[in-house]
Amino acid sequence: MEARGAPASRPEMERTFFFLGAIFALIGVAAGAFGAHALQERLVADRLAVFDTAVRYQMYHALGLLAVAWATTRWPGPLTTMAGWLFVLGILIFGGTLYALAFGAPRILGAVTPLGGLSFLAGWLLLALAALRA
């Protein structure tokens, strides 16, 4: 039994990241279908392109979370775990702001979007470092 506040066990992190990756992929597929069928005629081309970018990066990083789930079994440790949480944060910030912009949120919100991109980059870097240190 783990002490309160102790890091989650490797199998628990594997399940968590696999679950999140699968859910984000499910949402990504649904959003892509929604964009292709329901939004095609409702959004102007530049907003539809923003929506498509959000879907695409969400799917890339949903798959990245599946890779992190696998990596936690191969190279357990804080680097792998932090990489997974950075992918989650990136999906929420990058994707979330782009989805909001596609639906007409104030353009100033676009200033937050790069923080999500930096989260993605940092996640990939940490995943690479975890592999090198193994």
Secondary structure in CASP SS format (residue, H / E / C, confidence):
PFRMAT SS
TARGET T0000
AUTHOR 0000-0000-0000
METHOD secondary structure of the structure
MODEL  1
M C 1.00
E C 1.00
A C 1.00
R C 1.00
G C 1.00
A C 1.00
P C 1.00
A C 1.00
S C 1.00
R H 1.00
P H 1.00
E H 1.00
M H 1.00
E H 1.00
R H 1.00
T H 1.00
F H 1.00
F H 1.00
F H 1.00
L H 1.00
G H 1.00
A H 1.00
I H 1.00
F H 1.00
A H 1.00
L H 1.00
I H 1.00
G H 1.00
V H 1.00
A H 1.00
A H 1.00
G H 1.00
A H 1.00
F H 1.00
G H 1.00
A H 1.00
H H 1.00
A C 1.00
L C 1.00
Q C 1.00
E C 1.00
R C 1.00
L C 1.00
V C 1.00
A H 1.00
D H 1.00
R H 1.00
L H 1.00
A H 1.00
V H 1.00
F H 1.00
D H 1.00
T H 1.00
A H 1.00
V H 1.00
R H 1.00
Y H 1.00
Q H 1.00
M H 1.00
Y H 1.00
H H 1.00
A H 1.00
L H 1.00
G H 1.00
L H 1.00
L H 1.00
A H 1.00
V H 1.00
A H 1.00
W H 1.00
A H 1.00
T H 1.00
T H 1.00
R H 1.00
W C 1.00
P C 1.00
G C 1.00
P H 1.00
L H 1.00
T H 1.00
T H 1.00
M H 1.00
A H 1.00
G H 1.00
W H 1.00
L H 1.00
F H 1.00
V H 1.00
L H 1.00
G H 1.00
I H 1.00
L H 1.00
I H 1.00
F H 1.00
G H 1.00
G H 1.00
T H 1.00
L H 1.00
Y H 1.00
A H 1.00
L H 1.00
A H 1.00
F C 1.00
G C 1.00
A C 1.00
P C 1.00
R H 1.00
I H 1.00
L H 1.00
G H 1.00
A H 1.00
V C 1.00
T H 1.00
P H 1.00
L H 1.00
G H 1.00
G H 1.00
L H 1.00
S H 1.00
F H 1.00
L H 1.00
A H 1.00
G H 1.00
W H 1.00
L H 1.00
L H 1.00
L H 1.00
A H 1.00
L H 1.00
A H 1.00
A H 1.00
L H 1.00
R H 1.00
A C 1.00
END
